[in-house]
């Protein structure tokens, strides 16, 4: 009876799948799937990280969301605008709309970017490109990046694309970003959803067809939001009497309600009475002051100011470099890793106090624009005496007294055209000049009077030679020259106290011998310095205190240690870095590997060995190793063994039979391996060894990717214990020509826990799970006959010419796919308790 019912269900499912398959034959999509689907690509099986909680959305917001959703599917509407005063929740509304759009799959692509008061075009382009899965790393100019974006956005007229631009302060020229538009700046080929505080910006400058105004909250909604955050405390009688007064003082602003609710959640009765009786905390200014004063440590207060003068949005890397340079983390700076851990904890405190926005993104931190504006004002009058430039307000507007007193100066992408020849700022400790303006010139004497300067950031500028006055900055600890056009950096050798040096995506071509003098350097970032071809002999070897070295997509011209004559760096120089804990590096030829390299001591690494890898793709783990395996017993070398044992994401290319086969690797053990990729091996027959070896090594494995393994017969030579693969979620095979089934029936429990399966060009594969007749270990099958539930969320099958069934269930009844969809291309696979007809 169970078999009969299963057969009817499978027959019905087969008809549904056939319909899905027929639809795909007329598809215009250039690509069916991605190994890591870009954030903005909405696939048939895409799922969002979280769903919109309809009960959590306030009534007025829910009504506007529904209106926006209707406008998005209206063919007559191209541009939709949402306006409202700062702090009413426009960005939150966009987040909810974006989630709904992805859940309901209204568009094929959804891209989102934050604009802000001073738009940073490169960042905006990068955020849109990230959503599209477009790599702009090789494009240095905004014009070139805009052209690439435009080409991608118009490449497939059949695709429905939604672009969301949040927080416009004034007109944004879409052409400069790379968004296709007409001469009137009206978007073409896409739909656009915008927010602004100013309705005129949406109507006049951006050509919106429909506008929706987001008002402050009604008293009932405001109370609902406050109660939700504070929790049961609002029902305590002595506090309940004060709630209405507290909420009323917030004047319906969600930003202030959330901030005050978080503050009062664990506060005493006196704090509640103050919040109810007074208007303290009833506007952004007083809320910033209150929350700032509540911070327990001066260090955390300084972190807040640091973020504010950087335009309110800052990366973790920049935060660390600034804070270490200013000595804010000195008590925790025994190692950079210790300091970073403390910084993460402190940033969490700022988020808890609502001074920074909550976010799942651990690489970028941001404060609300309203809070950033008030914080900048506060920073200018506090002990910081910070001066923050604006588009129409800068050096010429500040008095001599202002410049003398200030300890921090910041120009965060405001578009300055000219600098004074010299600044008389004897007390300044931090100077940020962040632009994308190669024509802005730094006068040679510009830094002469800044003898107390500890942090200097010149981002996006152009230097034939750095200003000579930089050599007098004896107290300088942190220097950023990211996205700069650089030729000669010889003068940096004078900065003997420098500890942090960053050249991210600069055009530097040569690291001169003078850099050997920077013996105090602890951090060097050369990421994406694609033109760097020469690191002079002995430079790296002199940096004995270096803890973190980043060279992804950068220098790789390593020379052999005993080769003569030499003009370039060798890997042997890394041996002098006894404190090195983080390394990102590419080594094109394994013959350049030297003995006693410090790979075993690394806590974080991204290492590529072999000339077939690139730096594209997403790195989800902190320890990744990519190896092109030669015939010289690379994997048996002691200097890689400890590194292998700690690797979380391992890629193997060209593995040969013999002692360096996969089974031999399992003997040595991958203690922390989560992701295994094996590709391009013509003779490999098995991936895993028997249970007694695999059990302790494969337990952490979450994903398995096998590609171009023409002789692969089985995943394992012998019986595998399912317990060894308790975390496995993703399996992908491509062009594995001999294998007939992926797993034996004895591994059925593992198959049920899989969330994603992709099979392509496996021309001998008959079944994904073997039936019990072909399973040599059928006696070990779980004999539970009750209906089983599969976790499968995504199944992609392509070019499987002899597959007759996916899983022959026999006496087991399986609730397969759990209602999820299936993607097919060129091959239809039938499911059933028996062979399909």
Secondary structure, 3 states (H helix, E strand, C coil): CHHHHHHHHHHHHHHHHHHHHHHHCCCCCCCCCCCCCCCCECCCCCCCCCCCCHHHCCHHHHHHHHHHHHHHCCCCCCEEEEECCCCCCHHHHHHHHHHHHHHHCCCCEEEEEEEECCCCHHHHHHHHHHHHCCCCCCCCCHHHHHHHHHHHHHCCCCCCEEEEEEEECCCCCHHHHCCCECCCCCECCCEEEEEECCHHHHHHHCCCCEEEECCCCCHHHHHHHHHHHHHHHHHCHHHHHHHHHHHHHCCCCHHHHHHHHHHHCCCCHHHHHHHHHCCCCCCHHHHHHHHHHHCCCHHHHHHHHHHHCCCCEEEHHHHHHHHHHCCCCHHHCCCHHHHHHHHHHHHHHHHHCCCCCCCCCCCEEECCHHHHHHHHHHHHHCCCCEEECECCECHHHCCHHHHHHCCEEEEECCCCCCCCCCCCCCCCCEEEEECCCCCCCCCCCCCCCCCCCCEEEEECCEEEECCHHHHHCCCCCEEECCCCEEEECHHHHHCCCCCEEECCCCCCCEECHHHHHCCCCCEEECCCCCCCCEECCCCHHHCCCCCEEECCCCCCCCECCCCCCCCCCEHHHHHHCCCCCEEEEEECCHHHCCCCCHHHHCCEEEEEECCCCCCCCCCCCCEEEEEECCCCCHHHCHHHHHHHHHCCEEEEECCCCCCCCHHHHHHHCCCCCCEEEEECCCCCCCCECCHHHHCCCCCCCCEEEEECCCCCCCCECCCCCHHHHCCCCEEEEECCCCCCEEECHHHHHHHHHCCEEEEECCCCCCEEECCCCCCCCHHHCCCCCCCEECCCCEEEEECCCCCCCCEECCCCCEECHHHCCEEEECCCCCCECCCCC
